[in-house]
Amino acid sequence: MGYSARRGFTNGKVSGAARQAEMQQKIAEMQEAMTAAQENVEAQEFTASVGGGVVEARVNGKKEVLAVTIKPEAVDPEDVEMLQDLVVSAVNEALRQAGDAMEKGMSNVTGGLNLGAFGL
């Protein structure tokens, strides 16, 4: 084992500074992969239909509602509440699909590692 004022004690193993630099590089690569996965999901569209297809909602991966389609046979002036429920159900299902896709994309990048504890 030798000693260097610059490198400290060495015994042929990788120094702490080198390990830290390697870890920082891996973190940067993971962040890039996460950004790419997020952008990929955000560019996708998700569609859900309910009530036998009379109400359909389309959202994007940013969880923005893009369109709601209501077929005329779904409109009953005597039962507006049912139509409202169908719209809410369709939108929520499409948003759930978008959320699941984002979760899956992030899980693929992180290998299932829960980064929530790190604020990521």
C-alpha positions in Angstrom: 0.0 0.0 0.0 1.4 3.3 -1.0 0.6 6.9 0.0 0.3 9.9 -2.2 -0.6 13.4 -1.1 -2.9 13.6 -4.1 -4.5 10.2 -4.0 -4.1 9.2 -0.3 -3.5 5.6 0.5 -3.8 3.3 -2.5 -3.7 -0.5 -2.8 -4.6 -0.9 -6.4 -8.3 -0.3 -5.7 -10.5 2.5 -7.1 -10.3 5.6 -5.0 -13.4 7.1 -3.3 -13.2 10.1 -5.7 -13.2 7.8 -8.7 -16.2 5.9 -7.3 -18.0 9.1 -6.7 -17.4 10.3 -10.2 -18.6 7.0 -11.6 -21.7 7.2 -9.5 -22.4 10.7 -10.7 -22.0 9.6 -14.3 -24.5 6.8 -13.7 -27.0 9.2 -12.1 -26.6 11.6 -15.0 -27.3 8.7 -17.5 -30.3 7.6 -15.4 -31.7 11.2 -15.4 -31.3 11.3 -19.2 -33.1 8.0 -19.6 -35.9 9.1 -17.3 -36.3 12.3 -19.2 -36.5 10.4 -22.5 -39.0 7.9 -21.0 -41.1 10.8 -19.7 -41.1 12.6 -23.1 -42.0 9.3 -24.8 -45.1 8.8 -22.6 -46.1 12.5 -22.8 -46.2 12.2 -26.6 -48.6 9.3 -26.4 -52.4 9.4 -26.4 -54.7 7.3 -24.3 -58.4 6.6 -25.1 -61.1 5.1 -22.9 -64.7 4.5 -23.7 -67.6 3.7 -21.4 -71.3 3.0 -21.6 -70.9 0.6 -24.5 -68.8 3.2 -26.4 -71.3 6.1 -26.2 -68.8 8.3 -24.3 -65.1 8.4 -25.2 -62.3 10.4 -23.6 -58.8 11.0 -25.1 -55.9 12.3 -23.1 -52.2 12.6 -23.6 -49.3 11.5 -21.4 -49.2 14.9 -19.8 -52.6 14.0 -18.4 -54.3 16.7 -20.5 -57.8 16.0 -21.8 -57.6 16.2 -25.6 -61.2 15.3 -26.5 -64.5 14.0 -25.2 -66.8 12.4 -27.7 -70.5 11.8 -26.8 -72.8 9.9 -29.1 -76.2 11.4 -29.5 -77.9 8.3 -28.0 -76.1 9.0 -24.7 -77.9 12.3 -24.4 -81.1 12.0 -22.4 -82.4 15.3 -21.1 -84.2 13.4 -18.4 -81.0 11.8 -17.1 -78.1 14.3 -17.4 -76.5 12.9 -14.3 -75.9 9.6 -16.0 -74.1 11.3 -18.9 -72.0 13.3 -16.4 -71.0 10.1 -14.7 -70.1 8.5 -18.0 -67.9 11.5 -18.9 -66.1 11.4 -15.6 -65.6 7.6 -15.8 -64.2 7.9 -19.3 -61.8 10.7 -18.4 -60.6 9.0 -15.2 -60.0 5.7 -17.1 -58.0 7.5 -19.8 -56.0 9.4 -17.1 -55.3 6.1 -15.3 -54.0 4.6 -18.5 -51.6 7.6 -19.0 -50.5 7.3 -15.3 -49.8 3.6 -15.7 -47.8 4.1 -18.8 -45.7 6.8 -17.1 -45.2 4.5 -14.1 -44.1 1.6 -16.4 -41.8 3.9 -18.3 -40.1 5.1 -15.2 -39.9 1.6 -13.7 -38.1 0.4 -16.9 -35.5 3.1 -16.4 -35.0 2.7 -12.7 -35.3 -1.0 -12.6 -38.1 -0.8 -10.1 -36.0 1.3 -7.7 -38.3 3.6 -5.6 -36.8 7.0 -6.0 -39.6 8.8 -4.1 -37.5 8.6 -1.0 -34.9 10.8 -2.8 -37.5 13.3 -3.9 -37.3 12.2 -7.6 
